[in-house]
Amino acid sequence: MDLILLSRLQFAMTVFFHFIFVPLTLGLSVLLAIMETMYVRTGNEDYKRMVKFWGKLFLINFVLGVVTGITLEFQFGTNWSRYSAFVGDIFGSLLAIEATVAFFLESTFIAVWAFGWERVSKKMHCFAIWMVALAGNISALWIILANGFMQNPVGYVMRNGRAELDDFFAVLTNPYAWGEYFHTVSSAWMLGGFFVLGVAAWHLARKNEVSLFTKAVKIAAPFTLIMALVVAAAGHHQGMNVAKLQPAKMAAMESHWTTQKNAPMYVFVWPDQENGKNAVEALPIPSLMSWIAFGDANAEVKGLSDFPKEDIPPVLPTFLSFRFMVAFGGLFIFMAAWAVWRRNNLGEDKYLAKILPWMIPVPYVAIMAGWTVAEVGRQPWIVYNLMRTSDAVSPVPAQSVLVSFLAFLAIYTLLGIIDIWLLRKFARKGPEPVTPAEEA
């Protein structure tokens, strides 16, 4: 049993499982805030029932996200203690700010919002959900700033064998982290939009609450299309950051082996890392890789063959994850545009109404593919060009990690089943019936 592999597998499983809940929390909170704003402005009870309906799904997702997030952070001490000792001065400060500022702010206002119906004014209640949305997205910022340091370490000095914080402003303004943040958050908002569209389409296909769900589609469809376009733009910008700051990852993303100017992009490629080349290269598009990576068709793109063999990341998973992510990005724009086109009578479009519910899990897969590119493509470094993953693992028996890995796998599988069952149950149930008071 390999200690490093087991530790990586456990962390990958827990962080990926936790991240199932994060994007829906970020995206759905913003949509709930927009819906409740519509209720406050119009007084239309459809919007209130809409907020309560999706709010219940939001709370289920939020609670399970909190549970899985707490256990995740403990692994920096249990499985990656050497990493924590090496960069804890920087990494720990960012996570501490996230917990003491953003998460507590989010938790406070989510309590006001969840239990404040009819207890506080409409405007105060609406303000609470906007604060939940703001705090949640600020929380994501601090976590991504921490990850951004791992991708592009800045603002530190080496002292006593540790990386110690020297310039907090440099950490806060890390260009890699901000590119990563906008790409991640826009994809989370888009995911929230597809979640609302998928549930609404399921009900509209069955003629359930047509007025209410049509209103939801009119909010979610343009929101989702805008976010899908922002995701594509942010992804392109972040790709240019990668080309500049992590050239080995960029080369792995495209399975590009030979340094050259006017580098082409091949439509069909299959990497052969063992032999340092591509087994298949077909349909080249001249200079496209240079233009995408640097905005200049004549730019030089460094190939994997120019890096030491021990510094080359796993090419196949990085390459395939990147291609899947890009392909899904095009699909999201198409589906969101279709939903905008049919937003007034989506239930009458039998094909779109059947496809949209099946689109709900697809953004999750695309986001996970993106994080695979970010994390696997950084290997063999846990902190890029500063600390190797093999030097960061805790000195514990591999058998102990195997036991904890299997325990986490069992518990998280159970939590996942519970989450899907609850979301499916309440999503299919639909909004609560109109009360006599609301009818009056």
N, C-alpha and C positions, 0 to 999 in steps of 0.2 A: 504493500500500500504506500502510495506517494503522499507525504504530508502536504506538500505544496499544492498538488492537484486536488486533494480532498478539501483543503482550506478554500481554494478558489471555487470549487463546485458548491460548497456550502454557502459562501458569500454570494455567488451568482444566483443561486436558488432563492435565498432570502431577499436579496435586493430586487430581483425580477418579480417575485411574488408581491413584495411591498409596493412595487411600482404599478401593479395592476390597479391599485386604489388611488394612487396619486393623481394621474391625469384626469380621471373623472371628477375628483374633488375640485381640481383647479378649474376645469372647463364648465362643469355644471353649476358651480357657485356663481360664475359670471352670468350665465344664462338665467339662473334664478333671480339674480339682482335685476336684470333687465325686465323679466316677467313681472316682478313685484313693483318695479317702477311704473310699468304700464297699468297695474292695478291702482296704484296711488293716484296716477294722473287721470284715469278714466272712471274709476269706481266700478268697472265691469267685474262682476263676480266670477266670470269665467277665468280671469287672470288669477284671482285669489285661489280658486280651486286648482288651477294649473300649478301654482307655486306649491301648494300643499301636497299635490300628487308627486311632483318631481322632488320636492323637499324630503319626502319620506325615503325615496331611493337614495338621495344624497346623504342622508344621515346614516343609513345602513352602510354605505360605502365608507363614510368618514370614520365611523367607529372601528371597523375592521382595519382601516388604514393606520389608525393610531396604534392599535395593538401590534401590528406587524412592524411598524416603524421603531418602536421602543426596543424590541429584541435585536433589531438590525444594528443599532448603534453600539450595543454591548460587544459585538464581534470585533470591533477595533481593539478592544482590550484583551479578548479571549483568544482570537485567532490571528490577530495582526499586531501583537504587542510591540514588536521591534519597529514596525512602521509608526505606531503611536508615539513611541519614545523618540523617534527620529524627527518627526514633523508635528508632534503634538502642540508645540508652541503656536503654530500657524493654524493647523487644521482644527484643533480644539477650540480656539477662540471663535472661529466662524460658526461652528456648531453650537457653541454656548450662546452666541447672539441669536441664532435661529430659535433656540429653545426658549430663552428667557424673554425675548421680545415678540417675534412673529407668532410662534405657536401659542403662547399664553394669550396674546391678543385675539387670535383666531378662536381659541377655546372659550374665552369670555363671551365674545359676541355670538358664537354659535349657540350658547346657552340662552342668551337673551332672545335670539331669533326662534329657537326651537320651542321655548316655553312662554314666549311673550305674546302669542296671538291673543287678541282681545284684552291683554294686560297693559300694553303700552300703545301709544298712538301709532297710526298707520305709518307716518313719516319716520318715527323712531324705529319701528320694526323694519322698514325698508332700509334705513341707515345701517341697521345691524347686519343684514345680509351683504350689503356692499362692503362693510368692514371685514366680514368673513372672507369674501372674495379677495379683498386687498391683502389681508394678512396671510392667506394661504399662498398667494403668488409671491409675496415678500419672503415667506418661509422657503419657497423653492429657490429664490435668488441666493440666499445664504448657503444653502446646500450645494448649489451649482458653483458658487464661488469657491467652495472647498474642493469640489471636483476639478474645477478649472485650474487650481494650483497644481493638482496632480498631473494635469495635462500639459501645463505651461508654467512651471515654477518661477515666480517672480517675488520681489520684495523680501528676500531672505538673505542671511549671511550664515556661513558655516562657522560654528563656534563649539568647541568641546565635542566634536564629532556629531553635532546635531545641526539641523537646519532651523535657525531661530529667526523670528520675525524682526525685520529691519525697517520695512516701509509698508505700513498697513494700507496706505492710499494706493500703492502699486498693486497690492492684492485685490483691492476693491475695483480697480479699473482694468484688470486683466482682460485683454481683448478676446482671448480664447474663451474665457468664462462667459462674457456677455454675449458672444455669438452663440454659445451653447445654450444660454438661458433663453434667448428669443426663439431659437429653433425648438427647444423643448416646450416652452409655455404655449407658443402658437399651436404646436401639435396637440397639446393637452386641450386647449380651447376647441380645436377642430374635433377632437374625439368627443367632447361633451356635446357638440352640435350633432354629430352622427348618432349619438346615444338618444337624444331627443327625437331626431328624425326617425330613427328606427322604431322606437316605441310608438310614436304618433302614427307612423305608417301602418303598423300592425292593427291599431284600433280603427283607423280610417278605412282599411280594407274590409273591416267587419261592421262599418257604419256605427261605431260606438262614439258617442259624444263628438259628433262631427264638427260642431261650431268651436268647441274648446280645442280640439286637436288641430283644426285648420289654423286657428290663431297661433298655436305653438309652432306649426310648420312655418308660418309667415315670419316668425321671429328667428327660428333656428336655421332655416335654409340660407338666407343671405349671410347670416353670421358664419355659417360653416364654409360657404364659398370664399368669403373674405379670408378666413383663417387658412383654408387650403392654399390659397395663393400666397399668403404671408409665409406659410411653412416652406413653400418652394423657394421663395426669395431668401428667407433666413437660412435655409439649407445650403443654397448656393454661396451665400456670404461666408458661412461657416466652413464650407469646403475650401474656400480661398484661404481662410485662417489655417486650416490643416496643412495645405500645400506649403504655406510659409513657415509654420512653426513645427510641424511634424511630417517632414517629407517622406519618412519611411511608411507612415500610415497611409499617406496619400498614394504612394506607389502600390501598397497592398490593396487599397480600395479598388484600384484599376488593374491590378495584376500587371504592373508596368515594370519591366526588368532592365531595360537599357536606357541610360541617360541620353536624352536627345532634345533638340529644338524642334519646333513644329510637330510635337508629339501627337500622333493620331489616337483616336479612340475607336476600339473595335466593338462592333455590335455583338459578335459572338466570341467569347473567350472562355477557356478553361485552364486554370493555373496548374502548373506542375512544379511545386516548390522543391521537391526532392532534386530535380535536375536543373533548377534555376531558370525556368523558361515557361512558356505557355504551351500546353499540349495542343490547343486549338486557338487560332486567330483568324477571324473571317470578317469581311465587310468593314474595312477601316474607313473612318471619317477623318480626312486630313486635318491636322492642327487642332482638332476639337479639344483634346485633353489639355493642351497648352492654354487654349483660350479659357476653358472652364476653370482651370486651376489658378491662372494669373491674370486673366482678362487681356491676354496678349497672345495672339496666334503664333508669334515667333519665340515665345518664352521657352526656356529649357526646363524640362521636367526630369528630376533625378530618378533613376531606376533602382530597383532593389539590389541589383548586382553590385552597386557601389557601396552598399552597407556591409559591415561585418556579418557573417552568417548568423552569429549568436544574437544580433540586434534586429533581425528581420522578424516581424510579427507573423503569426499564423495567417497565411495568405488566403486560403480557400474560405474559411468562415468570414473573414473581413470582406473579401470580395463579394461573396454571395449575399451577405447581409446588406451591403451597400446597394447592390443591384435590386434586391427585393424592395428596399426602402424607396428607391427612386421610382420603381414601377408602380408601387402602391400610391406614391404621391400623385402621379398622373391619373390614376383611377379615382382618387379622392376629388380632384378638381372636376372631373367629368361627372361623377355622381352628384356632387353638390350643385353644379350648374343645372343638371337635370331636375333636381329638387326645386331650385329657384324657378325654373320654367313652369313647373307644375304645382307651385305652392298654393294656388287658389283652389285646386281640385285634385290634390295628390291621390286621394282615394279612388278616383276614376281611372287612374293610370295603373292598370293591374300589374304590369311588369315592375314599375318602380315601387309600388306598394309591397310587392313580394320580395324585392331585392334589398330594400333598405333595412329591414330587420336583420338580415344576414350580414349587413355591413357593420353592425355594432362591434363585433370582435376584431375586424380587420385593422382599424387604427391601432389597437393594442399590439398586434403583430408587427406593424410597421415601426412603432415606437421602440419595441424591444429590439428590432433589427438595427435601429439607429444606435441604441446603447451598446449593442454588440460591436458595431463598428468603432464606437468611441473607446470601449474598454479593451476588447481583444486586440484592436489595432494599435493600442499603446504598448502592448507587451513587447519585450520582456520587462518593461519598466512599470513599477507601481507609481513612482514619481518620475516623470519623463526625463531621461538623461541624468538622473540624480540618485535614484535608489531602485534596485532591481526587485522584482516580486519575490524572488528566491531569498532575498536578504530580509524581507519584511515579515515573514511568517513567524508565529509564536513557537518557541521550542517546547512543544508538547507532543506526546505520543500520537502517532497517526491513528491508532485504535480509538483514542478519545474523540478525535475529530469525526471518525466514521460513525461512532455512536450518536454524537450530537447531530450530524448530518441526517442520519436516518430518523432521529426524533423530530427534527424540524420538518423533514419531508412528510412525515405522518400527520403532524399537527397542522401544517399549512395545507395539506390536501383536504383535511377535514374543514378547515376554515374556508377554503375555496369552494367546496361543495355547499357549505352553508350560505356563503355570499351569493353564489349563482342561484341557489334555490329561493332565497329571500327576494332578490332583485326580480327574478322571473315571476314569482308569486304576486308581488305587489304591482309590477309593471302590467301584467295581464289583468289584474283586478280592476285597474283604472281609477279615476278620481272618485272621491266619496260622493254619494248622492246629494243633490241640493236639499238643504233643510227648508222647512216652512218659512223660517225667518228670512233666509236668503231669497226665497221666491217672492216674499212680500216686498 
